[in-house]
Amino acid sequence: MWLLLLLLSLSFAHDLQHSLLREGNCIVLSFYFPDNTKFSYEKYEVYREGEKLPFQVGRTDALGRVVFCPDKRGEWTVRTTSEDGHGAIVKVKVDKASVKTESSPFERYQKVFVGMGIVLGIFGVLELYIRRVSWVRKFL
């Protein structure tokens, strides 16, 4: 049980979070970890709604920020990735007067749920194996 709690707490430490700010016509997305470590100098791509080629590519700055100036309203997608597998996909809805991001609670903790499922599955298979071996030994 303690091992499961330890693994769960470690997974939250690597959860990439973001904040959104609008400066004039531009969008500023800041990426950071829960311990306030910045997601610095990592790759990103910005896509317009329905397009396959990126509108903008680059690396986050020293403070983990992505700055882009959308040329039209609609949903924009910002994808960030690092070499060690961390990253995020943030959808930004750009309206004339406001900007907002979409994210569901499940989306944020999806990796945690998958990891817990894998760990529980491994322990389940081990339990079945141990019970089968002990059952066979009874009859030998």
Secondary structure, 3 states (H helix, E strand, C coil): CHHHHHHHHHHHHCCCEEEEEEECCEEEEEEECCCCCECCCCEEEEECCCCCCCCEEEECCCCCEEEECCCCCEEEEEEEECCCCCEEEEEEEECCCCEEEECCHHHHHHHHHHHHHHHHHHHHHHHHHHHHHHHHHHCC
